[in-house]
Amino acid sequence: MKSMLKAAALAAMMAASAFTAQAQEIKIGYVNSERVLREANLAKAAQLKLEAEFGKREKELKDVEARLRAAAEKLEKNAQTLPEAERNRLQRDLVEQDRDLQRKRREWQEDLTQRKNEELSAVVERANRVIKQIFESDKYDLILQDAIHSSARVDITKKVIDLLNAQK
């Protein structure tokens, strides 16, 4: 009976050590997607492209807003001296101009959001190809994106960014 227990204990220890050896062979990586989208040259170029594409419209909207604000302040200052009909007409004009500005701002925001999604989608697609390349070449068992907690030991974000930056 004692020898059977010893044999069972020995078998359990061998199984545990085999499991531990096998578990140590699992290779896991982690990629911080937000950092890739912030630091990769491709993402930075996309951001500059969007700023160039939408910067002029944004400036125009801000200029119109400043002119509208100045006109509203002028009307408020001169409201007491203006005839009621003139004051009402100016107020209606300001309300109409403000409505037009808000519509243009919404259109600009929608266009910007759509283009940003297109540009980010292209960056994410390229990053995913790089991650797959790393997965295959370095023989990873699992690569995670956007984990709640991770160790620097498994963080391959810098490697992904470097490979993305090396591509042209």
C-alpha positions, 0 to 999 in steps of 0.5 A: 500500500505504501509503495502504491502511494509512493508511486501515485505521488511520484506519478502526480509529481511527474505529471505536475512537472510535465504540465509546468514545463509545457506551461512555460512554453506558452508564449504570450504577447500584448499590444497597446493599440492606443499607443500604436495609434498615438506613436506610429509614424503612419498614425501621425501621418494620418493625423497630419493629413486630416489636419491639412484636409479639415483645418481650413474649414475649421478655421472658417467656422471659427472666423464665422463664429467670431464675427457672429459673436461680435455682431451679437455683442454690437446688437446688445450694446445698441439695442436700446437705440435701434427702432424695434423693427430694426432690432427684431430684423437683426435678431432674426438675422443673427438667429438664422446665421447661428443656425447656419453655423451650427449646421455647418459645424455638424457637417464638418464634424460628421465629415471629420469623424468619417475621414478619421475612421477611414484613416484609423481603419487603414492604420489598424489594418496595417498594424494587425498585419504586423502583429500577425507577422510577429505572431508567426515569425516569433512563434507566439501562442497568443497575442492580446490587444487592450488588456486591463493589466499586463506585464512589461515582459509580454508587451510587444507594442514597441516592436509593433511600432518599430516594424510599422515605422520601418514599412513604407 
